[in-house]
Amino acid sequence: MSNSRKDKSFDKFKVFMVFAFALIIVSSCLLNTRRVFAETELTFRTSQQVYVPGETLEVSGTAEPSDILVFRLYDPAGLAIRIENVEVHKDGIFKGPIFVWPEPSRYFVFGTYTIEVLSNTAGVAPARAEVAFAGGFDQGIDPTKGHQLEVKLDAPSQVKVNEPFRIFVQITFDGALVESADEKAVADMLGTSHIHSGNSTVILSDKFRQLHPGIYYADAELAGEDTYIIHAVAYYRGFLAHDTRLVAASTSSIGTLQDSVDRLNAGLESTNRDLDVLRSGLDETQSALNDTKATIAKSVNDAQNSINNQIGEAQQASSQINSFILPVLALISVIVALQISLFARIRASYR
């Protein structure tokens, strides 16, 4: 009996342990399911769409209860300029300020900013929204209109090492040329412009001068052979604009190459002139040869005609001689025959 009771108690204990283990697994699954569904619960909005200096950027929305949200604010260039944590209440609602918009500067320019919120809950995707930082009448800007600052950079594409070259920059605001009152205003507007490569940087902050309202220039030198990037940066009325240009620095400049090309062209032109003279001489020689050939051909033809005429005359004379000589020869033959006959008779008579 005692052993039977022990076995029953042990069986009950095993059943209890299995039940407790199953309860733990089910609870864990329910908790994980709740966290997965939390991915669709993160929402947020900003207090307004357009902000001016001095206003506060506030966010509000819903998220996982008791979660800690991380808000990041990115400037128009994509750089994070503010990171702020916001705690979610137990009811899943959050609200709070994350940034106070300062007066515009090179580091806080007017434009479109991006807000990104990250949750500490696993499986929750980040959310993003955009807001505009705009100027007000206090900054001399009409907030009801869109404004545009433009920079156009012009510079040679190749320069010689350790020799000065000139950079030109044109700046317009809403299509109008931007004029500077003095050199300090020029430095404030173009002060962060520079030339850089992988190994060096040339600062142009105090080199720009105003050539004409809205048009500026700077003289610079490059110390080593390399490919450089000229970066013109203009800041005006809270707006920032950029333009870049590649320039190659070498020990031989375009001018040196042009001189070599000019010398080569001069040599080619001289050679062409010599060839023209030679070609003219050859043409004259060919013409003289043609004339000589024609003269020789005419002389040969004349000589041939003369010979033919002489041969004809000789043949004619030969005919006449033959007609005269043949009778004479015949007569001589008759005379010789008669003499022979006479001699024969005389000789016969002496016998």
C-alpha positions as CSV (number, residue, x, y, z in Angstrom):
1,M,0.0,0.0,0.0
2,S,2.8,2.4,0.9
3,N,4.6,1.9,-2.4
4,S,1.3,2.4,-4.4
5,R,0.7,5.7,-2.7
6,K,4.2,6.9,-3.4
7,D,3.8,6.0,-7.1
8,K,0.5,8.0,-7.3
9,S,2.1,11.0,-5.6
10,F,5.0,10.9,-8.1
11,D,2.6,10.7,-11.0
12,K,0.7,13.7,-9.8
13,F,4.0,15.6,-9.4
14,K,5.0,14.8,-13.0
15,V,1.6,15.9,-14.3
16,F,1.9,19.2,-12.4
17,M,5.4,19.8,-13.8
18,V,4.3,19.2,-17.3
19,F,1.3,21.5,-16.9
20,A,3.5,24.3,-15.4
21,F,6.0,23.9,-18.3
22,A,3.3,24.1,-20.8
23,L,1.9,27.2,-19.1
24,I,5.3,28.9,-19.3
25,I,5.6,28.1,-23.1
26,V,2.1,29.4,-23.8
27,S,2.8,32.7,-21.9
28,S,6.0,33.2,-23.8
29,C,4.2,32.7,-27.1
30,L,1.5,35.2,-26.1
31,L,4.1,37.7,-25.1
32,N,6.0,37.3,-28.4
33,T,2.8,37.6,-30.4
34,R,2.0,40.8,-28.6
35,R,5.4,42.2,-29.5
36,V,5.0,41.3,-33.1
37,F,1.6,43.0,-33.3
38,A,3.3,46.1,-31.7
39,E,4.9,46.8,-35.1
40,T,1.7,48.3,-36.4
41,E,1.1,50.5,-33.3
42,L,4.0,53.0,-33.8
43,T,2.6,56.3,-35.1
44,F,3.7,59.9,-34.7
45,R,3.0,63.4,-35.9
46,T,4.6,66.8,-35.5
47,S,3.0,69.8,-34.0
48,Q,3.2,71.7,-37.3
49,Q,4.6,71.3,-40.8
50,V,6.5,74.6,-41.1
51,Y,8.7,76.2,-38.3
52,V,10.4,79.5,-38.0
53,P,13.2,80.4,-35.6
54,G,12.2,80.3,-32.0
55,E,9.4,77.7,-32.4
56,T,9.5,74.3,-30.7
57,L,9.3,71.0,-32.6
58,E,7.0,68.7,-30.7
59,V,6.0,65.1,-31.5
60,S,3.1,63.0,-30.3
61,G,1.6,59.6,-31.2
62,T,1.2,56.0,-30.0
63,A,3.6,53.2,-29.4
64,E,4.3,50.2,-27.2
65,P,3.5,51.1,-23.6
66,S,6.5,52.1,-21.5
67,D,8.7,52.0,-24.6
68,I,11.6,54.4,-25.0
69,L,11.6,56.1,-28.4
70,V,14.7,57.6,-29.9
71,F,14.1,60.7,-32.2
72,R,16.7,61.8,-34.6
73,L,16.6,65.1,-36.6
74,Y,18.5,65.3,-39.9
75,D,19.3,68.5,-41.7
76,P,18.8,69.0,-45.5
77,A,22.3,67.5,-46.1
78,G,21.4,64.3,-44.2
79,L,23.5,65.0,-41.1
80,A,22.0,64.2,-37.7
81,I,21.8,67.4,-35.7
82,R,19.7,66.3,-32.7
83,I,19.0,63.0,-30.9
84,E,16.3,63.0,-28.2
85,N,14.6,60.3,-26.1
86,V,10.8,60.3,-25.5
87,E,9.2,57.9,-23.0
88,V,5.8,56.3,-23.9
89,H,3.2,56.3,-21.1
90,K,1.6,53.1,-19.9
91,D,-1.5,53.8,-22.0
92,G,0.7,53.8,-25.1
93,I,0.6,57.5,-25.8
94,F,3.6,59.8,-25.9
95,K,4.1,63.5,-26.4
96,G,7.0,65.9,-25.9
97,P,9.4,68.5,-27.4
98,I,12.6,67.4,-29.1
99,F,14.0,70.6,-30.6
100,V,13.8,74.4,-30.5
101,W,14.6,76.0,-33.8
102,P,17.5,78.5,-33.5
103,E,18.3,81.5,-35.6
104,P,19.6,80.4,-39.0
105,S,23.3,79.8,-39.4
106,R,25.6,77.8,-41.6
107,Y,24.8,74.8,-39.3
108,F,21.0,75.4,-39.2
109,V,19.9,76.5,-42.6
110,F,16.4,76.9,-44.0
111,G,15.2,73.8,-45.8
112,T,13.5,70.4,-45.4
113,Y,14.5,68.4,-42.3
114,T,13.7,64.7,-41.6
115,I,12.6,63.3,-38.3
116,E,13.2,59.6,-37.7
117,V,11.8,57.7,-34.7
118,L,13.3,54.3,-33.5
119,S,11.6,51.9,-31.0
120,N,13.4,49.7,-28.5
121,T,10.8,47.0,-29.1
122,A,11.9,44.2,-31.3
123,G,10.3,44.0,-34.7
124,V,9.1,47.7,-34.8
125,A,10.1,49.4,-38.0
126,P,11.4,53.0,-37.9
127,A,9.0,55.8,-38.8
128,R,9.9,59.1,-40.6
129,A,8.4,62.5,-41.3
130,E,9.5,65.7,-42.9
131,V,9.1,69.3,-41.7
132,A,10.2,72.6,-43.1
133,F,12.4,75.2,-41.4
134,A,11.6,78.6,-43.0
135,G,12.5,82.2,-42.5
136,G,10.2,84.8,-41.2
137,F,9.8,88.5,-41.7
138,D,12.4,89.0,-38.9
139,Q,15.0,87.5,-41.2
140,G,13.9,89.5,-44.2
141,I,12.2,86.5,-45.7
142,D,8.6,86.2,-46.9
143,P,7.5,82.8,-45.6
144,T,4.6,82.6,-48.0
145,K,7.0,82.3,-51.0
146,G,9.6,79.8,-52.0
147,H,13.2,81.0,-52.2
148,Q,16.3,79.7,-53.9
149,L,19.9,80.4,-53.5
150,E,22.2,79.4,-56.4
151,V,26.0,79.2,-56.8
152,K,27.8,78.8,-60.1
153,L,31.5,78.1,-60.0
154,D,34.0,78.6,-62.9
155,A,37.7,77.6,-62.8
156,P,40.3,76.1,-65.2
157,S,40.3,72.4,-65.4
158,Q,44.1,72.2,-65.4
159,V,46.6,74.4,-63.7
160,K,50.4,74.5,-63.1
161,V,51.8,73.6,-59.7
162,N,52.8,76.6,-57.6
163,E,51.4,79.1,-60.1
164,P,48.3,81.3,-59.3
165,F,45.0,80.7,-61.0
166,R,41.7,82.4,-60.6
167,I,38.3,81.1,-59.4
168,F,35.0,82.8,-60.3
169,V,31.8,82.4,-58.4
170,Q,28.3,83.8,-59.2
171,I,25.7,84.0,-56.5
172,T,22.0,84.7,-57.1
173,F,19.0,84.7,-54.7
174,D,15.6,84.2,-56.4
175,G,17.3,85.0,-59.7
176,A,18.9,88.3,-58.6
177,L,22.6,88.8,-58.2
178,V,23.7,89.0,-54.5
179,E,25.8,92.1,-53.7
180,S,28.1,92.4,-50.7
181,A,28.6,95.6,-48.8
182,D,32.3,95.0,-47.9
183,E,35.0,92.3,-47.6
184,K,33.7,91.1,-44.3
185,A,30.3,90.5,-45.9
186,V,32.1,88.6,-48.7
187,A,34.0,86.5,-46.1
188,D,30.7,85.8,-44.2
189,M,29.0,84.6,-47.3
190,L,31.8,82.5,-48.9
191,G,33.9,81.9,-45.8
192,T,33.7,78.1,-45.9
193,S,34.7,77.7,-49.5
194,H,37.8,75.5,-50.0
195,I,39.9,73.4,-52.3
196,H,40.7,69.9,-51.1
197,S,42.2,66.6,-52.2
198,G,43.0,63.4,-50.4
199,N,46.1,64.9,-48.9
200,S,45.6,68.6,-48.5
201,T,43.0,71.4,-48.1
202,V,43.3,75.1,-49.2
203,I,41.0,77.4,-47.3
204,L,39.5,80.3,-49.4
205,S,37.9,82.1,-46.5
206,D,39.8,85.4,-46.9
207,K,40.7,85.2,-50.6
208,F,37.4,86.1,-52.3
209,R,36.9,89.6,-53.6
210,Q,33.8,91.2,-55.3
211,L,34.4,91.8,-59.0
212,H,30.9,92.9,-59.8
213,P,27.6,92.7,-57.8
214,G,26.9,89.0,-57.5
215,I,30.3,87.9,-59.1
216,Y,33.3,87.1,-56.9
217,Y,36.8,85.9,-57.6
218,A,39.7,84.3,-55.6
219,D,43.3,83.6,-56.6
220,A,44.8,80.3,-55.4
221,E,47.8,78.1,-55.8
222,L,48.2,74.4,-55.5
223,A,51.4,73.0,-54.1
224,G,51.5,69.4,-55.5
225,E,50.5,67.4,-58.5
226,D,47.0,65.9,-57.8
227,T,43.4,66.1,-58.7
228,Y,41.6,68.7,-56.5
229,I,38.0,69.6,-55.9
230,I,37.0,73.2,-55.7
231,H,34.0,73.5,-53.3
232,A,32.3,76.9,-53.4
233,V,29.9,77.3,-50.4
234,A,27.6,80.3,-50.2
235,Y,25.5,81.2,-47.1
236,Y,22.9,84.0,-47.5
237,R,19.8,84.9,-45.5
238,G,19.6,81.5,-43.9
239,F,20.1,79.5,-47.1
240,L,23.1,77.4,-48.1
241,A,24.1,76.6,-51.7
242,H,27.1,74.6,-53.2
243,D,28.9,74.1,-56.4
244,T,32.0,72.0,-57.2
245,R,34.6,71.8,-59.9
246,L,37.5,69.4,-60.6
247,V,40.9,70.8,-61.3
248,A,44.1,68.9,-62.1
249,A,47.5,70.3,-61.0
250,S,50.6,69.3,-62.8
251,T,54.1,70.6,-63.5
252,S,53.1,71.5,-67.1
253,S,50.3,73.9,-67.6
254,I,47.9,74.3,-70.5
255,G,50.0,77.3,-71.5
256,T,53.1,75.2,-71.7
257,L,51.3,72.5,-73.7
258,Q,49.8,75.2,-75.9
259,D,53.3,76.6,-76.6
260,S,54.5,73.2,-77.6
261,V,51.4,72.7,-79.9
262,D,52.1,76.2,-81.4
263,R,55.7,75.3,-82.1
264,L,54.6,72.0,-83.6
265,N,52.0,73.8,-85.7
266,A,54.7,76.3,-86.9
267,G,57.0,73.5,-87.8
268,L,54.2,71.7,-89.7
269,E,53.3,74.9,-91.5
270,S,57.0,75.4,-92.5
271,T,57.2,71.8,-93.7
272,N,54.0,72.4,-95.7
273,R,55.4,75.5,-97.3
274,D,58.6,73.5,-98.2
275,L,56.4,70.7,-99.6
276,D,54.5,73.3,-101.6
277,V,57.7,74.7,-103.1
278,L,59.0,71.2,-103.8
279,R,55.6,70.3,-105.4
280,S,55.8,73.5,-107.5
281,G,59.4,72.6,-108.6
282,L,58.3,69.1,-109.5
283,D,55.4,70.5,-111.4
284,E,57.8,72.8,-113.4
285,T,60.2,69.8,-113.9
286,Q,57.3,67.7,-115.1
287,S,56.2,70.5,-117.4
288,A,59.8,70.8,-118.8
289,L,60.0,67.1,-119.2
290,N,56.7,67.1,-121.1
291,D,57.9,69.9,-123.3
292,T,61.3,68.1,-123.9
293,K,59.4,64.9,-124.7
294,A,57.2,66.7,-127.1
295,T,60.2,68.3,-128.8
296,I,62.1,65.0,-129.0
297,A,59.0,63.3,-130.4
298,K,58.7,66.1,-133.0
299,S,62.4,65.8,-133.9
300,V,62.2,62.1,-134.2
301,N,59.1,62.4,-136.4
302,D,60.8,65.0,-138.5
303,A,64.0,62.9,-138.8
304,Q,61.9,59.9,-139.7
305,N,60.0,61.8,-142.3
306,S,63.3,63.2,-143.7
307,I,64.8,59.7,-143.9
308,N,61.7,58.4,-145.5
309,N,61.8,61.2,-148.0
310,Q,65.5,60.6,-148.7
311,I,64.9,56.9,-149.1
312,G,62.2,57.6,-151.5
313,E,64.4,60.0,-153.4
314,A,67.2,57.5,-153.4
315,Q,64.9,54.8,-154.7
316,Q,63.7,57.1,-157.4
317,A,67.3,58.0,-158.3
318,S,68.2,54.3,-158.3
319,S,65.4,53.7,-160.8
320,Q,66.7,56.4,-163.0
321,I,70.3,55.1,-162.8
322,N,69.2,51.6,-163.5
323,S,67.3,52.7,-166.6
324,F,70.4,54.5,-167.8
325,I,73.1,52.0,-166.9
326,L,71.4,48.8,-168.2
327,P,71.5,49.9,-171.8
328,V,75.1,50.9,-171.4
329,L,76.0,47.6,-169.9
330,A,74.2,45.8,-172.7
331,L,76.1,47.9,-175.3
332,I,79.4,47.1,-173.5
333,S,78.5,43.4,-173.5
334,V,77.9,43.5,-177.2
335,I,81.2,45.3,-177.8
336,V,83.1,42.9,-175.7
337,A,81.5,40.0,-177.6
338,L,82.4,41.5,-180.9
339,Q,86.0,42.0,-179.8
340,I,86.2,38.4,-178.6
341,S,84.9,37.3,-181.9
342,L,87.3,39.5,-183.7
343,F,90.3,38.3,-181.7
344,A,89.2,34.7,-182.4
345,R,89.2,35.3,-186.1
346,I,92.5,37.0,-186.1
347,R,94.0,34.2,-184.2
348,A,92.6,31.7,-186.6
349,S,94.0,33.5,-189.6
350,Y,97.5,33.3,-188.3
351,R,97.3,29.6,-188.1
